Amino acid sequence: MSEEAREVRNPYAGMSDYNCFGCDPGNPAGLRLRFVLEGDRLTSEWTPRKELEGYPGVIHGGIQATLADEIGGWYVHAVRGTAGMTRDLQITYHQPALAGDGPFRLEATEVDGDNRNAVIAVTISGAGGTVFSTARVTYAVFSEAVAKKRLSFPGKEAFLPQE
């Protein structure tokens, strides 16, 4: 990791009722994503697993959509400093996501938004640079106070990258 790239903390890890398919490091069936803040971009590296394939050797499109939704949601947490709900997810599949081209790189940036919405662009590519899919994910975002009350959001500071 470069000096500018810092890992984002997962404040939910270790909570007794936490079992997120996307980001719980203790969910054996899950994706177990971890995130890194690189300037205004959020990134993740993910290693494909055979049980998440559709066709032999190709990661299922639904898994790619889940990867996009998860990193977009974490962008809202780590960069926007609040929580939200997925309102819309549009994904384009450009090339088969070959498991052998792992680890995959996920990258998220905000491309539009206001106080109530965040539109996050996501790219999923292979280790060789092949772009497998791109997504545009729109989230309904809440104020930090509402997110804390309704969604048990622990506060922006809980996600701050580790120094």
ABEGO torsion letter per residue (X at the ends): XBAABBBBBBAABGBAABABAAABAABAABAGBBBBBBEABBBBBBBBBAAABBBBGBBBAAAAAAAAAAAAAAAAAAAAGBBBBBABBBBBBABBBBAAAOBBBBBBBBABEBAABBBBBBBBBBAAGBBABBBBBBBBBBBAAAAAAAAGBAEAAAABBBX
